[in-house]
Amino acid sequence: MTTEPAVADTTAEPVRPRPRALSTWLALTLVIATGVNLRAIFGVTPPLVPVISDELSLSATAASLLTSVPILAMAICAPLGHALTSRLGTDRAMIVLLAFLGIAELSRLMMDAAVPLIVSAGLIGGSLGAISTLVPAFIAHYLPRLRGLATGVYSTSMALGVGLAAGTAQPVTDHLGGWRVALGLWGVAAFALVLALGAVRASGRGMPRAAGGHHRVSLPLREKRAWFVSAVYCVPMFLGFGVIAWLPSHFIENGISPGRAAFYLVLFQSIQLVSMLTLTPLTDRIPGRRGVFATVMVTATLGLLLLSMEPHGLAVPGALLAGFGIGGASSLALVKVQDEATSPQDATRLSAMSMLLSFTAGAVGPFLMGALADLTGTLTWSFWLCFVVSAGGMLLLIGMHPAGHRVPSSPSTS
């Protein structure tokens, strides 16, 4: 029987002045800043792997840990967000975790060996996993009428964070002091967000602090809705991290030049912004979920079919269809967490479990694809694996139902 650590129960404080609402634009700005911070490590690290490997004498296996360790740490530490918010409240927990993230990132300014650098990657990933579980409750409280839009903006900002970090990594390395500065600079961004959230709380517009008696509560491991939400989230995470890790190599293996393969990866990532920004806002107006989820799952499956059958001749449509579907599915999974939640604390509880499992799936995806490639001598079978996972994910449509319970929260003003 799985047991969970004791955490505090949360109930409303008996007497507390109603907090002032936060401006919609300010709330969206905080959501964007959070998303950018939560994915920067996955953009800033890959371009710097060659120079880091040369300076620290890293093997290819050791260098791969700089990206795989954070994903595993995100999975392991996802429940920490639930435990911490039960004691401190959502915004206080976010402030604490972001401060820890900033310290871990700034520590990389002093790294001169492989082990400390990999350990810092794990600490950063652990912070990101815990913070990620708090975002649905954060959105539900500050943007209760714009959950779909805000979730789309949040998902888009994560993708933008990857691009921004990747695009600035080499210029910062060349002109501002080397790869340590490029990695550590994101600690400054984390502390800037800490100051912003602290100012919001100091102004009286933060989320009410949870209070009440303390007794054992656990992640919703016995609840069917939690397993369903987790499954909805696991599919795009498995596919997303797996395809990003191996898509360029798959194209190169099939006769496409490295430069063009990199361009196709940009297409795959860029089209995700379109699906994130166009599909999730629909959920604010359309309570039904099966149609919009069917759109992204069918699109992803078709794209992966093209990439598996003919990666050379059908590279562009395959990358575009797969990217649109996988990106849309990942952002819609966040909406589904909020659909099922009955309170901000319940949203965090559901997020903790779904992200624990989905980040694990995200770490397993690239590994399984690489192992299958080693076994068969080609990446083609690895992409057929992704096709099977995506096609199987369409079975989740059977259990998809319209939005029911919505997280009660104070309204925001524009």
WOUR-V632079 format. One line per field, one symbol per residue. ss: DSSP state (h for helix, s for strand, l for the rest). phi: phi as a letter, one per 20 degrees, with the letter a starting at -180 (. if undefined). burial: I if it has 16 or more other ideal C-beta (glycine too) atoms within 10 Angstrom, else O. A space follows every 50 residues. Layout:
ss = ???
phi = ???
burial = ???
This chain:
ss = lllllllsllslllllllllllshhhhhhhhhhhhhhhhhhhhhlhhhhh hhhhhhlllhhhhhhhhhhhhhhhhhhhhhhhhhhhhhlhhhhhhhhhhh hhhhhhhhhhlllhhhhhhhhhhhhhhhhhhhhhhhhhhhhhllllhhhh hhhhhhhhhhhhhhhhhhhhhhhhhlllhhhhhhhhhhhhhhhhhhhhhh hhllllllllsllslllllllllhhhhhhhhhhhhhhhhhhhhhhhhhhh hhhllllhhhhhhhhhhhhhhhhhhhhhhhhhhhlllllhhhhhhhhhhh hhhhhhhhhlllllhhhhhhhhhhhhhhhhhhhhhhhhhhlllhhhhhhh hhhhhhhhhhhhhhhhhhhhhhhhhhlllhhhhhhhhhhhhhhhhhhhhl llllllllllllsl
phi = .eddffcefccfffcbfffffeggffffffffffgfffcffeeffgfegg fffffdleffffffffdffgffffffegffffffffednfffffffffff gffffffffdfcbffgfffffffffffffffgfefgfffffecfecffff fffffffffffffffffegfgfffdcooffffffgffffffffgffffff fffndffgffbpfdbfccfffddfffffffffeffffgfffffgfcfgff fffdnefgfffffffffgffffffffeeefffffddffdfffffgfffff fffffffefbfefdffffffffffffffffffffffgfgefdagffffff fgfffgffffffffggfffffffffdnbegffffffffffffffffffef cfgdfdffaffdce
burial = OOOIOOIIOIOOOOOOOOIOOIOIOOIIOIIIIIIIIIIIIIIIIIIIIO IIIOOIOIOOOIIIIIIIIIIIIIIIIIIIIIIIIIOIIIIIIIIIIIII IIIIIIIIOOIOOIOOIIOIIIIIIIIIIIIIIIIIIIIIIIIIOIIIII IIIIIIIIIIIIIIIIOIIOOIIOOOOIIIOIIIIIIOIIIOIIOIIIOI IOOOIIIIOIOOOOOOIIIIOOOOIIOIIIIIIIIIIIIIIIIIIIIIII IIIIOIOOOOIOIIIOIIIOIIIOIIIOIIIIIIOOOOIOOIIOIIIIII IIIIIIIIOOIOOIIOOIIIIIIIIIIIIIIIIIIIIIIIIOIIIIIIII IIIIIIIIIIIIIIIIIIIIOIIOOOOOIIOIIIIIIOIIIOIOOIOOOI OOIOOIIOIOOIOO
